[in-house]
Amino acid sequence: MFQKIIPTDNSQTTILIRLMVGAVFFSEGIQKFMFAEMRGAGRFDKIGLPEPEFLGAFVGGFEIACGLLILLGLLTRLACLPLILIMLVAIATTKADVLVNDGFWAMLHGSRTDWAMLLGSIFLLIRGGGKWSFDHQITDETTAVN
């Protein structure tokens, strides 16, 4: 199973997507702890999510861990799965009201970062970490052994 998770392509430019996605999630996760009232539990409570204290720490922890893994290019595909789920929930819980109350264009404007993170994460799920990743190093080593 491990061999199905880490394979990646030889692309040298995938690191740009990894840097964008990884840095944003890593920093957003840290902010959920540093500014819990605005970015973490307080925000989750405001939008009506259950158990906001637990959920703020849970989501923040995943964003930090998975963001760091993506920055390193280590278990990139696996790290993308929770982030994709986080972005789908974020779009559904925060942008549906904007769509209903303010319209399509306001929703698109307000969700541009959400869509960028979602699509960047899907890209990395499909392609892997690229040439400049630990996944690539591991894949090269296991291929050389076999």
N, C-alpha and C positions, 0 to 999 in steps of 0.2 A: 504494500500500500504506500509506503514511504516513497517508492520509486515513481508512483503516479502523482504525488503531490509536488515534488520539487523540480521536475524537468522544466526547462525554460528554453527559449530560443537564443540565438546568438546576437540579437540586436544590441547595438551600442547606444541607441537613443532611448531605450526603455527606462533608463535611469532618470530621465527628465520627468516622466510620469510618476516614477517611484518617489522622487524628491518632492514633487508637488503633493501627491496623495499622503505620503508618510508624514511630511512636515505639518500639514494642516491637521490631520487627525491627532498626531502627537501633541501639538500645541493646544488643540481644542480639549483634549483629555486633561491636560494639566490645568487648563482654565476652569474645568468643571470642579476641581478641588480648590483652586485659589480664589475663585469668584463664584462659589456655590450658589449664592442667592440669585445671581444674574444668569449664570451659564449651566449650573448643575441642578441640584434639588429644587431650588426656588423656581427655576424655569419649568421644570417638569411638573411641579405643583400647579403653577399658573396655567399650564395647558391641560391639566386634568389627568395626568398619568398617575396610576396607582403607585403607592410606596415610593414617593419621590426621593426620599433620603437614600434608600437602598439603590434605586434605579440610577440616581446621579453618580454614585460611587461605582456602580457596576458598569455603566456605559463609559464613564471616564476612565476606568481601569482598562477596559477593552480598547478604547481609543489610544491610550498611551502604549500599551503592549503591542497592539497590532500596527500602530503607526511606526513604532521603533523597528519591528520586524520588517516592515515594508521598506523603511529607510535603509536597512542593512541588506535587503534582498534575501532574507532568510525565511523559509517557509512562506514565501510571498503569496502563493495561491490560497493556502490555508488562512493566512491573516486577512485576506480580502473578504472571506465569507461573513464574519460578524460585522464588518464595516458596511458591506452591501445591505445587510439587514438593518443596521442602524440608520442608514440613509433612507431606506424605504419607509421606515417608521417616522423619521424626521419629516419627510415630504408629506406623508399622509396626515400626521398630527398637526403640523404647523402651516401647511400651505393650502389645505382644503378650505379653511375659513377665508383665507385671502381670495381664493378663486370665487367662492360664493359671494363674498361681500364687496370685493374690489374689482373682480373681473380677471379675465385670462391674462392680459398683459401685465397687470400688477403681480399676479402669481408667478409668471415667468421671470420677471425682474427680481422678485424677492427670493426666488429659488435657484438662481444661477449658480451659486457656489454648491448648493446641494446636488444639482445635476452634474456639475463638473466632478465632484467627489464620487458620486455614484458611477458615472461612466468611466472615470479613471480607475476605480476599483474593479469594475467589470473587465476593462481592458487588461489589467494585471492578472485577474483570475484566468483569463483566456491565454495570455501570452507568457505569464511567469515573470520572474525578476530581471531577465535580460542578461547580457554578457557580463556586466559589472555588478554581479550579485553573488552572495554566498551560495545561493541555489545553483548557480552555474558552476562554481568551484566544486561543489559536492557532486553534481552531475558528471563533471569531467573526471573526478577521482573515481567514482563508482564505475564509469564506463571504462576507464583505464584498467581497473582491476578485473573486469569481466572479460 
